[in-house]
Amino acid sequence: MKKLLRTGVEWLGLLVAALLLTLLIRTFVIDNRIVPTGSMLPTIQLNDRLFVDKLFYKMQGIDRGDIIVFHAPENVTEEKDMVKRVIGLPGETLEIKGGLVYINEQALNEPYVAEAPNYTFGPVAIPEEAYFVMGDNRNRSLDSHVWGFLADSYITGRIWVRYYPFSAFGKLTEPPTDYFLSAGLAP
């Protein structure tokens, strides 16, 4: 009987340790998200499952093109957490016109968008400690062009990898290495 009791206590200890370790990992290192909207089409499909880096992005910083997870700003009531691409960085000037996004008056090369934006916006100066984020499905995305700048304190992680569906497992589309269009390519 003592051996059975000791074995039960050992198993209970292992379960508690596993639960605590899982909680620590999900809280501070890596988490997962299911994408419920089409705002990031074609890069992220409806109901894709993604792993979110909650630790290492803090050491590397946020770059243009990163796909991030963040708490929805106060003026957004439909969603708790959101997934968008970082387009404008702190201190930059951003404008959207003629179907292109301009950073400091230079057009971006964005092969990942579903369609060019059919609206104008700005020019606006992005405040320090804030970002301008947009969905890849530009004309169907509730993003910074609707609700404003994203304070860096709202960011909870960066998308690391898609793990489901298994056929699409892997890193998401990387931003182009030539992020800015040549002067001759911009309209």
ZAVO-228499 format. One record per residue: residue in one letter; residue number from 0; x, y, z of N, C-alpha, C in turn. Coordinates in nm, 3 decimals. Example, Ala and Ser with C-alpha at 12.3 -4.5 7.8 and 13.67 -1.06 7.14 Angstrom:
2
+---+-----+---------+---------+---------+---------+---------+---------+---------+---------+---------+
| r |   k |   neast |  nnorth |     nup |  caeast | canorth |    caup |   ceast |  cnorth |     cup |
+---+-----+---------+---------+---------+---------+---------+---------+---------+---------+---------+
| A |   0 |   1.319 |  -0.569 |   0.780 |   1.230 |  -0.450 |   0.780 |   1.320 |  -0.330 |   0.780 |
| S |   1 |   1.285 |  -0.225 |   0.708 |   1.367 |  -0.106 |   0.714 |   1.290 |   0.003 |   0.787 |
+---+-----+---------+---------+---------+---------+---------+---------+---------+---------+---------+
REM end
This chain:
187
+---+-----+---------+---------+---------+---------+---------+---------+---------+---------+---------+
| r |   k |   neast |  nnorth |     nup |  caeast | canorth |    caup |   ceast |  cnorth |     cup |
+---+-----+---------+---------+---------+---------+---------+---------+---------+---------+---------+
| M |   0 |   0.082 |  -0.120 |   0.000 |   0.000 |   0.000 |   0.000 |   0.087 |   0.126 |   0.000 |
| K |   1 |   0.195 |   0.124 |   0.081 |   0.284 |   0.241 |   0.085 |   0.347 |   0.268 |  -0.052 |
| K |   2 |   0.384 |   0.160 |  -0.121 |   0.445 |   0.176 |  -0.253 |   0.344 |   0.236 |  -0.352 |
| L |   3 |   0.221 |   0.194 |  -0.346 |   0.116 |   0.247 |  -0.432 |   0.091 |   0.394 |  -0.402 |
| L |   4 |   0.088 |   0.429 |  -0.274 |   0.069 |   0.568 |  -0.234 |   0.185 |   0.654 |  -0.280 |
| R |   5 |   0.308 |   0.603 |  -0.263 |   0.426 |   0.678 |  -0.306 |   0.425 |   0.699 |  -0.458 |
| T |   6 |   0.386 |   0.597 |  -0.532 |   0.378 |   0.609 |  -0.678 |   0.273 |   0.713 |  -0.718 |
| G |   7 |   0.160 |   0.712 |  -0.648 |   0.055 |   0.812 |  -0.676 |   0.103 |   0.952 |  -0.647 |
| V |   8 |   0.175 |   0.972 |  -0.538 |   0.228 |   1.104 |  -0.502 |   0.332 |   1.148 |  -0.605 |
| E |   9 |   0.415 |   1.054 |  -0.650 |   0.515 |   1.087 |  -0.752 |   0.447 |   1.131 |  -0.882 |
| W |  10 |   0.344 |   1.059 |  -0.924 |   0.271 |   1.096 |  -1.045 |   0.203 |   1.231 |  -1.030 |
| L |  11 |   0.145 |   1.255 |  -0.914 |   0.081 |   1.384 |  -0.890 |   0.184 |   1.497 |  -0.895 |
| G |  12 |   0.301 |   1.474 |  -0.836 |   0.410 |   1.573 |  -0.842 |   0.453 |   1.601 |  -0.985 |
| L |  13 |   0.464 |   1.496 |  -1.066 |   0.501 |   1.513 |  -1.206 |   0.395 |   1.592 |  -1.282 |
| L |  14 |   0.269 |   1.563 |  -1.257 |   0.161 |   1.636 |  -1.324 |   0.161 |   1.783 |  -1.285 |
| V |  15 |   0.179 |   1.812 |  -1.158 |   0.183 |   1.952 |  -1.112 |   0.303 |   2.023 |  -1.175 |
| A |  16 |   0.418 |   1.958 |  -1.177 |   0.537 |   2.019 |  -1.238 |   0.515 |   2.043 |  -1.387 |
| A |  17 |   0.454 |   1.948 |  -1.456 |   0.427 |   1.964 |  -1.599 |   0.330 |   2.080 |  -1.623 |
| L |  18 |   0.227 |   2.091 |  -1.542 |   0.132 |   2.202 |  -1.555 |   0.198 |   2.336 |  -1.530 |
| L |  19 |   0.281 |   2.345 |  -1.427 |   0.352 |   2.470 |  -1.398 |   0.448 |   2.508 |  -1.510 |
| L |  20 |   0.520 |   2.410 |  -1.561 |   0.613 |   2.435 |  -1.671 |   0.538 |   2.482 |  -1.795 |
| T |  21 |   0.426 |   2.418 |  -1.825 |   0.344 |   2.459 |  -1.939 |   0.294 |   2.601 |  -1.922 |
| L |  22 |   0.247 |   2.633 |  -1.804 |   0.199 |   2.769 |  -1.776 |   0.311 |   2.872 |  -1.792 |
| L |  23 |   0.428 |   2.842 |  -1.741 |   0.542 |   2.935 |  -1.754 |   0.581 |   2.954 |  -1.900 |
| I |  24 |   0.587 |   2.844 |  -1.974 |   0.626 |   2.853 |  -2.116 |   0.524 |   2.934 |  -2.194 |
| R |  25 |   0.395 |   2.906 |  -2.174 |   0.290 |   2.979 |  -2.249 |   0.283 |   3.125 |  -2.209 |
| T |  26 |   0.314 |   3.156 |  -2.085 |   0.306 |   3.294 |  -2.040 |   0.425 |   3.377 |  -2.087 |
| F |  27 |   0.545 |   3.318 |  -2.087 |   0.664 |   3.398 |  -2.111 |   0.745 |   3.364 |  -2.235 |
| V |  28 |   0.727 |   3.247 |  -2.294 |   0.816 |   3.206 |  -2.403 |   0.743 |   3.189 |  -2.536 |
| I |  29 |   0.646 |   3.100 |  -2.542 |   0.578 |   3.070 |  -2.667 |   0.431 |   3.041 |  -2.639 |
| D |  30 |   0.347 |   3.088 |  -2.729 |   0.203 |   3.067 |  -2.716 |   0.149 |   3.030 |  -2.853 |
| N |  31 |   0.022 |   3.005 |  -2.862 |  -0.036 |   2.976 |  -2.992 |  -0.159 |   3.063 |  -3.015 |
| R |  32 |  -0.193 |   3.081 |  -3.143 |  -0.310 |   3.160 |  -3.182 |  -0.379 |   3.090 |  -3.298 |
| I |  33 |  -0.510 |   3.102 |  -3.300 |  -0.591 |   3.062 |  -3.415 |  -0.643 |   3.190 |  -3.476 |
| V |  34 |  -0.626 |   3.207 |  -3.606 |  -0.664 |   3.331 |  -3.672 |  -0.810 |   3.322 |  -3.716 |
| P |  35 |  -0.897 |   3.408 |  -3.657 |  -1.040 |   3.397 |  -3.685 |  -1.092 |   3.484 |  -3.800 |
| T |  36 |  -1.007 |   3.571 |  -3.856 |  -1.054 |   3.662 |  -3.960 |  -0.967 |   3.651 |  -4.084 |
| G |  37 |  -1.013 |   3.713 |  -4.191 |  -0.938 |   3.713 |  -4.317 |  -0.855 |   3.838 |  -4.338 |
| S |  38 |  -0.826 |   3.913 |  -4.232 |  -0.754 |   4.040 |  -4.248 |  -0.609 |   4.022 |  -4.292 |
| M |  39 |  -0.553 |   3.903 |  -4.275 |  -0.414 |   3.880 |  -4.315 |  -0.403 |   3.793 |  -4.441 |
| L |  40 |  -0.514 |   3.772 |  -4.511 |  -0.509 |   3.699 |  -4.638 |  -0.423 |   3.776 |  -4.737 |
| P |  41 |  -0.345 |   3.717 |  -4.820 |  -0.329 |   3.575 |  -4.843 |  -0.221 |   3.509 |  -4.757 |
| T |  42 |  -0.149 |   3.586 |  -4.677 |  -0.039 |   3.531 |  -4.598 |  -0.087 |   3.431 |  -4.495 |
| I |  43 |  -0.191 |   3.466 |  -4.421 |  -0.247 |   3.379 |  -4.318 |  -0.392 |   3.351 |  -4.354 |
| Q |  44 |  -0.426 |   3.225 |  -4.362 |  -0.561 |   3.182 |  -4.398 |  -0.650 |   3.176 |  -4.273 |
| L |  45 |  -0.780 |   3.179 |  -4.295 |  -0.875 |   3.163 |  -4.186 |  -0.847 |   3.033 |  -4.110 |
| N |  46 |  -0.846 |   3.042 |  -3.979 |  -0.827 |   2.928 |  -3.889 |  -0.687 |   2.866 |  -3.893 |
| D |  47 |  -0.589 |   2.934 |  -3.953 |  -0.451 |   2.889 |  -3.940 |  -0.414 |   2.891 |  -3.793 |
| R |  48 |  -0.328 |   2.799 |  -3.755 |  -0.279 |   2.795 |  -3.617 |  -0.132 |   2.834 |  -3.618 |
| L |  49 |  -0.098 |   2.928 |  -3.531 |   0.034 |   2.990 |  -3.532 |   0.099 |   2.982 |  -3.395 |
| F |  50 |   0.231 |   2.962 |  -3.394 |   0.307 |   2.975 |  -3.271 |   0.357 |   3.119 |  -3.262 |
| V |  51 |   0.348 |   3.175 |  -3.142 |   0.386 |   3.313 |  -3.116 |   0.508 |   3.317 |  -3.025 |
| D |  52 |   0.613 |   3.383 |  -3.072 |   0.734 |   3.406 |  -2.992 |   0.705 |   3.521 |  -2.896 |
| K |  53 |   0.705 |   3.494 |  -2.766 |   0.675 |   3.597 |  -2.667 |   0.800 |   3.646 |  -2.595 |
| L |  54 |   0.915 |   3.587 |  -2.623 |   1.036 |   3.620 |  -2.550 |   1.146 |   3.678 |  -2.639 |
| F |  55 |   1.186 |   3.605 |  -2.741 |   1.304 |   3.642 |  -2.819 |   1.284 |   3.769 |  -2.901 |
| Y |  56 |   1.160 |   3.798 |  -2.943 |   1.138 |   3.921 |  -3.020 |   1.176 |   4.044 |  -2.939 |
| K |  57 |   1.166 |   4.034 |  -2.806 |   1.201 |   4.148 |  -2.721 |   1.350 |   4.179 |  -2.728 |
| M |  58 |   1.430 |   4.075 |  -2.749 |   1.574 |   4.094 |  -2.758 |   1.615 |   4.143 |  -2.896 |
| Q |  59 |   1.540 |   4.102 |  -2.999 |   1.575 |   4.137 |  -3.136 |   1.510 |   4.265 |  -3.183 |
| G |  60 |   1.401 |   4.306 |  -3.121 |   1.329 |   4.424 |  -3.163 |   1.229 |   4.394 |  -3.273 |
| I |  61 |   1.146 |   4.493 |  -3.301 |   1.042 |   4.482 |  -3.403 |   1.093 |   4.549 |  -3.530 |
| D |  62 |   1.076 |   4.481 |  -3.643 |   1.120 |   4.534 |  -3.773 |   1.000 |   4.548 |  -3.866 |
| R |  63 |   1.017 |   4.629 |  -3.967 |   0.916 |   4.641 |  -4.071 |   0.898 |   4.502 |  -4.134 |
| G |  64 |   0.773 |   4.464 |  -4.153 |   0.744 |   4.335 |  -4.213 |   0.714 |   4.225 |  -4.113 |
| D |  65 |   0.752 |   4.245 |  -3.986 |   0.720 |   4.145 |  -3.884 |   0.570 |   4.132 |  -3.869 |
| I |  66 |   0.522 |   4.012 |  -3.849 |   0.381 |   3.988 |  -3.820 |   0.372 |   3.966 |  -3.670 |
| I |  67 |   0.293 |   4.051 |  -3.605 |   0.290 |   4.053 |  -3.459 |   0.150 |   4.023 |  -3.406 |
| V |  68 |   0.147 |   3.985 |  -3.279 |   0.022 |   3.968 |  -3.204 |   0.021 |   4.078 |  -3.099 |
| F |  69 |  -0.096 |   4.140 |  -3.080 |  -0.106 |   4.248 |  -2.982 |  -0.247 |   4.254 |  -2.927 |
| H |  70 |  -0.258 |   4.314 |  -2.809 |  -0.389 |   4.340 |  -2.751 |  -0.455 |   4.449 |  -2.833 |
| A |  71 |  -0.583 |   4.431 |  -2.862 |  -0.656 |   4.530 |  -2.939 |  -0.660 |   4.662 |  -2.863 |
| P |  72 |  -0.639 |   4.774 |  -2.933 |  -0.650 |   4.905 |  -2.867 |  -0.790 |   4.924 |  -2.807 |
| E |  73 |  -0.802 |   5.018 |  -2.714 |  -0.928 |   5.040 |  -2.643 |  -1.045 |   5.071 |  -2.736 |
| N |  74 |  -1.018 |   5.138 |  -2.848 |  -1.127 |   5.176 |  -2.937 |  -1.168 |   5.065 |  -3.034 |
| V |  75 |  -1.115 |   4.944 |  -3.017 |  -1.154 |   4.829 |  -3.097 |  -1.226 |   4.732 |  -3.003 |
| T |  76 |  -1.353 |   4.709 |  -3.028 |  -1.432 |   4.628 |  -2.935 |  -1.457 |   4.486 |  -2.984 |
| E |  77 |  -1.440 |   4.460 |  -3.114 |  -1.475 |   4.328 |  -3.167 |  -1.376 |   4.218 |  -3.133 |
| E |  78 |  -1.251 |   4.252 |  -3.109 |  -1.149 |   4.150 |  -3.093 |  -1.067 |   4.174 |  -2.967 |
| K |  79 |  -1.019 |   4.064 |  -2.908 |  -0.934 |   4.073 |  -2.789 |  -0.787 |   4.090 |  -2.829 |
| D |  80 |  -0.739 |   3.996 |  -2.908 |  -0.603 |   4.002 |  -2.961 |  -0.611 |   4.009 |  -3.113 |
| M |  81 |  -0.511 |   4.074 |  -3.172 |  -0.511 |   4.092 |  -3.317 |  -0.376 |   4.049 |  -3.374 |
| V |  82 |  -0.376 |   4.017 |  -3.503 |  -0.254 |   3.979 |  -3.575 |  -0.245 |   4.070 |  -3.697 |
| K |  83 |  -0.135 |   4.144 |  -3.709 |  -0.114 |   4.236 |  -3.822 |   0.036 |   4.242 |  -3.854 |
| R |  84 |   0.066 |   4.304 |  -3.968 |   0.204 |   4.323 |  -4.012 |   0.250 |   4.464 |  -3.975 |
| V |  85 |   0.372 |   4.477 |  -3.926 |   0.431 |   4.607 |  -3.894 |   0.473 |   4.672 |  -4.026 |
| I |  86 |   0.421 |   4.794 |  -4.050 |   0.451 |   4.866 |  -4.173 |   0.534 |   4.991 |  -4.144 |
| G |  87 |   0.492 |   5.070 |  -4.046 |   0.564 |   5.193 |  -4.013 |   0.628 |   5.184 |  -3.876 |
| L |  88 |   0.751 |   5.234 |  -3.866 |   0.828 |   5.229 |  -3.742 |   0.828 |   5.364 |  -3.672 |
| P |  89 |   0.862 |   5.366 |  -3.544 |   0.865 |   5.492 |  -3.470 |   0.952 |   5.597 |  -3.538 |
| G |  90 |   0.898 |   5.720 |  -3.546 |   0.973 |   5.831 |  -3.603 |   0.959 |   5.847 |  -3.753 |
| E |  91 |   0.897 |   5.753 |  -3.821 |   0.882 |   5.761 |  -3.966 |   0.755 |   5.839 |  -4.003 |
| T |  92 |   0.751 |   5.885 |  -4.127 |   0.631 |   5.947 |  -4.181 |   0.569 |   5.848 |  -4.279 |
| L |  93 |   0.439 |   5.825 |  -4.265 |   0.369 |   5.727 |  -4.346 |   0.255 |   5.794 |  -4.422 |
| E |  94 |   0.237 |   5.751 |  -4.547 |   0.125 |   5.799 |  -4.627 |   0.080 |   5.686 |  -4.718 |
| I |  95 |  -0.051 |   5.678 |  -4.741 |  -0.108 |   5.579 |  -4.833 |  -0.180 |   5.657 |  -4.942 |
| K |  96 |  -0.138 |   5.635 |  -5.065 |  -0.201 |   5.704 |  -5.179 |  -0.172 |   5.626 |  -5.306 |
| G |  97 |  -0.264 |   5.633 |  -5.399 |  -0.245 |   5.568 |  -5.528 |  -0.221 |   5.419 |  -5.519 |
| G |  98 |  -0.273 |   5.355 |  -5.416 |  -0.256 |   5.211 |  -5.401 |  -0.124 |   5.167 |  -5.344 |
| L |  99 |  -0.043 |   5.262 |  -5.298 |   0.087 |   5.229 |  -5.240 |   0.102 |   5.291 |  -5.101 |
| V | 100 |   0.186 |   5.227 |  -5.021 |   0.222 |   5.281 |  -4.891 |   0.359 |   5.345 |  -4.905 |
| Y | 101 |   0.369 |   5.467 |  -4.855 |   0.496 |   5.541 |  -4.860 |   0.549 |   5.559 |  -4.719 |
| I | 102 |   0.677 |   5.531 |  -4.703 |   0.748 |   5.558 |  -4.578 |   0.852 |   5.663 |  -4.609 |
| N | 103 |   0.844 |   5.775 |  -4.540 |   0.936 |   5.886 |  -4.566 |   0.944 |   5.917 |  -4.716 |
| E | 104 |   0.827 |   5.919 |  -4.779 |   0.809 |   5.953 |  -4.921 |   0.867 |   5.850 |  -5.018 |
| Q | 105 |   0.897 |   5.730 |  -4.969 |   0.948 |   5.624 |  -5.056 |   0.849 |   5.508 |  -5.054 |
| A | 106 |   0.804 |   5.464 |  -5.172 |   0.702 |   5.359 |  -5.184 |   0.758 |   5.223 |  -5.139 |
| L | 107 |   0.671 |   5.145 |  -5.074 |   0.709 |   5.011 |  -5.031 |   0.678 |   4.907 |  -5.139 |
| N | 108 |   0.762 |   4.807 |  -5.147 |   0.741 |   4.689 |  -5.230 |   0.673 |   4.586 |  -5.140 |
| E | 109 |   0.544 |   4.556 |  -5.166 |   0.467 |   4.468 |  -5.080 |   0.401 |   4.355 |  -5.159 |
| P | 110 |   0.479 |   4.255 |  -5.198 |   0.422 |   4.146 |  -5.278 |   0.324 |   4.057 |  -5.201 |
| Y | 111 |   0.316 |   4.070 |  -5.071 |   0.233 |   3.985 |  -4.987 |   0.089 |   4.034 |  -4.973 |
| V | 112 |   0.054 |   4.152 |  -5.023 |  -0.082 |   4.204 |  -5.003 |  -0.181 |   4.137 |  -5.099 |
| A | 113 |  -0.306 |   4.126 |  -5.051 |  -0.413 |   4.068 |  -5.134 |  -0.447 |   4.161 |  -5.249 |
| E | 114 |  -0.457 |   4.291 |  -5.220 |  -0.484 |   4.392 |  -5.323 |  -0.438 |   4.527 |  -5.269 |
| A | 115 |  -0.410 |   4.615 |  -5.359 |  -0.363 |   4.748 |  -5.319 |  -0.472 |   4.821 |  -5.241 |
| P | 116 |  -0.432 |   4.903 |  -5.144 |  -0.533 |   4.978 |  -5.068 |  -0.610 |   5.073 |  -5.160 |
| N | 117 |  -0.743 |   5.076 |  -5.143 |  -0.827 |   5.164 |  -5.226 |  -0.868 |   5.288 |  -5.148 |
| Y | 118 |  -0.781 |   5.334 |  -5.061 |  -0.808 |   5.452 |  -4.979 |  -0.679 |   5.534 |  -4.967 |
| T | 119 |  -0.695 |   5.655 |  -4.921 |  -0.578 |   5.740 |  -4.892 |  -0.572 |   5.761 |  -4.742 |
| F | 120 |  -0.453 |   5.788 |  -4.695 |  -0.432 |   5.809 |  -4.552 |  -0.305 |   5.891 |  -4.535 |
| G | 121 |  -0.309 |   5.986 |  -4.442 |  -0.191 |   6.062 |  -4.408 |  -0.163 |   6.175 |  -4.503 |
| P | 122 |  -0.043 |   6.226 |  -4.496 |   0.073 |   6.174 |  -4.424 |   0.063 |   6.197 |  -4.273 |
| V | 123 |   0.120 |   6.102 |  -4.197 |   0.124 |   6.110 |  -4.052 |   0.263 |   6.075 |  -4.003 |
| A | 124 |   0.301 |   6.137 |  -3.894 |   0.428 |   6.104 |  -3.828 |   0.398 |   6.001 |  -3.720 |
| I | 125 |   0.469 |   5.889 |  -3.724 |   0.448 |   5.783 |  -3.626 |   0.524 |   5.822 |  -3.498 |
| P | 126 |   0.453 |   5.827 |  -3.385 |   0.517 |   5.866 |  -3.260 |   0.624 |   5.766 |  -3.215 |
| E | 127 |   0.714 |   5.814 |  -3.132 |   0.811 |   5.723 |  -3.069 |   0.734 |   5.622 |  -2.985 |
| E | 128 |   0.786 |   5.501 |  -2.975 |   0.723 |   5.393 |  -2.898 |   0.587 |   5.355 |  -2.953 |
| A | 129 |   0.567 |   5.372 |  -3.085 |   0.444 |   5.330 |  -3.151 |   0.475 |   5.278 |  -3.290 |
| Y | 130 |   0.382 |   5.201 |  -3.345 |   0.398 |   5.141 |  -3.478 |   0.271 |   5.163 |  -3.558 |
| F | 131 |   0.283 |   5.151 |  -3.689 |   0.169 |   5.152 |  -3.778 |   0.158 |   5.012 |  -3.834 |
| V | 132 |   0.048 |   4.943 |  -3.805 |   0.031 |   4.803 |  -3.845 |  -0.086 |   4.792 |  -3.942 |
| M | 133 |  -0.074 |   4.698 |  -4.036 |  -0.179 |   4.678 |  -4.135 |  -0.196 |   4.530 |  -4.163 |
| G | 134 |  -0.319 |   4.492 |  -4.200 |  -0.344 |   4.357 |  -4.249 |  -0.299 |   4.346 |  -4.393 |
| D | 135 |  -0.262 |   4.227 |  -4.435 |  -0.223 |   4.206 |  -4.575 |  -0.343 |   4.215 |  -4.668 |
| N | 136 |  -0.461 |   4.194 |  -4.616 |  -0.585 |   4.210 |  -4.691 |  -0.630 |   4.355 |  -4.670 |
| R | 137 |  -0.557 |   4.447 |  -4.729 |  -0.564 |   4.590 |  -4.698 |  -0.704 |   4.649 |  -4.696 |
| N | 138 |  -0.789 |   4.612 |  -4.788 |  -0.921 |   4.674 |  -4.798 |  -1.024 |   4.608 |  -4.708 |
| R | 139 |  -0.985 |   4.504 |  -4.636 |  -1.076 |   4.434 |  -4.546 |  -1.010 |   4.410 |  -4.411 |
| S | 140 |  -0.934 |   4.506 |  -4.365 |  -0.861 |   4.491 |  -4.240 |  -0.889 |   4.607 |  -4.146 |
| L | 141 |  -0.924 |   4.573 |  -4.025 |  -0.939 |   4.671 |  -3.918 |  -0.798 |   4.690 |  -3.860 |
| D | 142 |  -0.731 |   4.799 |  -3.899 |  -0.591 |   4.816 |  -3.861 |  -0.561 |   4.962 |  -3.832 |
| S | 143 |  -0.435 |   5.000 |  -3.832 |  -0.394 |   5.136 |  -3.793 |  -0.456 |   5.244 |  -3.879 |
| H | 144 |  -0.488 |   5.215 |  -4.004 |  -0.549 |   5.320 |  -4.086 |  -0.690 |   5.350 |  -4.038 |
| V | 145 |  -0.749 |   5.264 |  -3.955 |  -0.882 |   5.285 |  -3.899 |  -0.874 |   5.337 |  -3.756 |
| W | 146 |  -0.793 |   5.272 |  -3.671 |  -0.792 |   5.306 |  -3.527 |  -0.665 |   5.375 |  -3.479 |
| G | 147 |  -0.569 |   5.397 |  -3.563 |  -0.452 |   5.476 |  -3.523 |  -0.328 |   5.393 |  -3.492 |
| F | 148 |  -0.235 |   5.456 |  -3.426 |  -0.104 |   5.395 |  -3.398 |  -0.117 |   5.289 |  -3.289 |
| L | 149 |  -0.025 |   5.193 |  -3.294 |  -0.019 |   5.087 |  -3.194 |   0.097 |   5.115 |  -3.100 |
| A | 150 |   0.066 |   5.139 |  -2.974 |   0.170 |   5.158 |  -2.873 |   0.246 |   5.027 |  -2.855 |
| D | 151 |   0.378 |   5.035 |  -2.843 |   0.456 |   4.912 |  -2.831 |   0.421 |   4.832 |  -2.706 |
| S | 152 |   0.362 |   4.895 |  -2.607 |   0.323 |   4.824 |  -2.485 |   0.209 |   4.725 |  -2.509 |
| Y | 153 |   0.138 |   4.735 |  -2.622 |   0.029 |   4.644 |  -2.654 |   0.079 |   4.515 |  -2.719 |
| I | 154 |   0.202 |   4.516 |  -2.769 |   0.256 |   4.400 |  -2.842 |   0.286 |   4.287 |  -2.745 |
| T | 155 |   0.235 |   4.167 |  -2.778 |   0.257 |   4.051 |  -2.691 |   0.350 |   3.948 |  -2.754 |
| G | 156 |   0.375 |   3.957 |  -2.884 |   0.465 |   3.862 |  -2.947 |   0.472 |   3.879 |  -3.097 |
| R | 157 |   0.561 |   3.800 |  -3.155 |   0.579 |   3.800 |  -3.301 |   0.548 |   3.659 |  -3.351 |
| I | 158 |   0.478 |   3.650 |  -3.463 |   0.446 |   3.519 |  -3.519 |   0.576 |   3.450 |  -3.558 |
| W | 159 |   0.589 |   3.328 |  -3.511 |   0.711 |   3.252 |  -3.535 |   0.690 |   3.153 |  -3.650 |
| V | 160 |   0.587 |   3.069 |  -3.639 |   0.567 |   2.964 |  -3.739 |   0.419 |   2.924 |  -3.743 |
| R | 161 |   0.375 |   2.882 |  -3.862 |   0.241 |   2.824 |  -3.877 |   0.257 |   2.674 |  -3.852 |
| Y | 162 |   0.177 |   2.618 |  -3.761 |   0.188 |   2.475 |  -3.735 |   0.068 |   2.396 |  -3.786 |
| Y | 163 |  -0.038 |   2.464 |  -3.827 |  -0.153 |   2.395 |  -3.884 |  -0.223 |   2.488 |  -3.981 |
| P | 164 |  -0.262 |   2.443 |  -4.097 |  -0.263 |   2.304 |  -4.142 |  -0.122 |   2.252 |  -4.168 |
| F | 165 |  -0.106 |   2.122 |  -4.150 |   0.026 |   2.061 |  -4.163 |   0.086 |   2.082 |  -4.301 |
| S | 166 |   0.001 |   2.091 |  -4.403 |   0.049 |   2.111 |  -4.540 |   0.115 |   2.248 |  -4.558 |
| A | 167 |   0.085 |   2.342 |  -4.469 |   0.144 |   2.477 |  -4.478 |   0.240 |   2.503 |  -4.363 |
| F | 168 |   0.284 |   2.398 |  -4.295 |   0.374 |   2.414 |  -4.180 |   0.500 |   2.491 |  -4.220 |
| G | 169 |   0.540 |   2.583 |  -4.135 |   0.665 |   2.655 |  -4.157 |   0.651 |   2.803 |  -4.131 |
| K | 170 |   0.760 |   2.874 |  -4.159 |   0.760 |   3.019 |  -4.142 |   0.667 |   3.084 |  -4.243 |
| L | 171 |   0.614 |   3.199 |  -4.204 |   0.527 |   3.272 |  -4.295 |   0.612 |   3.347 |  -4.397 |
| T | 172 |   0.547 |   3.405 |  -4.495 |   0.616 |   3.479 |  -4.600 |   0.706 |   3.587 |  -4.540 |
| E | 173 |   0.830 |   3.585 |  -4.577 |   0.924 |   3.687 |  -4.532 |   0.903 |   3.814 |  -4.613 |
| P | 174 |   0.921 |   3.930 |  -4.552 |   0.913 |   4.052 |  -4.631 |   1.028 |   4.055 |  -4.733 |
| P | 175 |   1.009 |   4.129 |  -4.840 |   1.113 |   4.132 |  -4.943 |   1.243 |   4.194 |  -4.892 |
| T | 176 |   1.352 |   4.152 |  -4.949 |   1.480 |   4.211 |  -4.911 |   1.493 |   4.353 |  -4.967 |
| D | 177 |   1.425 |   4.379 |  -5.078 |   1.421 |   4.513 |  -5.139 |   1.287 |   4.578 |  -5.102 |
| Y | 178 |   1.273 |   4.613 |  -4.975 |   1.143 |   4.659 |  -4.924 |   1.097 |   4.790 |  -4.987 |
| F | 179 |   1.188 |   4.871 |  -5.031 |   1.150 |   4.998 |  -5.094 |   1.160 |   4.986 |  -5.244 |
| L | 180 |   1.057 |   5.034 |  -5.315 |   1.057 |   5.032 |  -5.460 |   1.160 |   5.131 |  -5.514 |
| S | 181 |   1.215 |   5.095 |  -5.627 |   1.306 |   5.189 |  -5.695 |   1.224 |   5.309 |  -5.740 |
| A | 182 |   1.287 |   5.423 |  -5.752 |   1.215 |   5.546 |  -5.790 |   1.141 |   5.529 |  -5.921 |
| G | 183 |   1.194 |   5.452 |  -6.014 |   1.129 |   5.434 |  -6.143 |   1.007 |   5.344 |  -6.139 |
| L | 184 |   0.991 |   5.262 |  -6.033 |   0.879 |   5.171 |  -6.024 |   0.755 |   5.234 |  -5.959 |
| A | 185 |   0.775 |   5.336 |  -5.879 |   0.662 |   5.398 |  -5.811 |   0.586 |   5.487 |  -5.908 |
| P | 186 |   0.452 |   5.484 |  -5.902 |   0.374 |   5.569 |  -5.994 |   0.391 |   5.716 |  -5.966 |
+---+-----+---------+---------+---------+---------+---------+---------+---------+---------+---------+
REM end
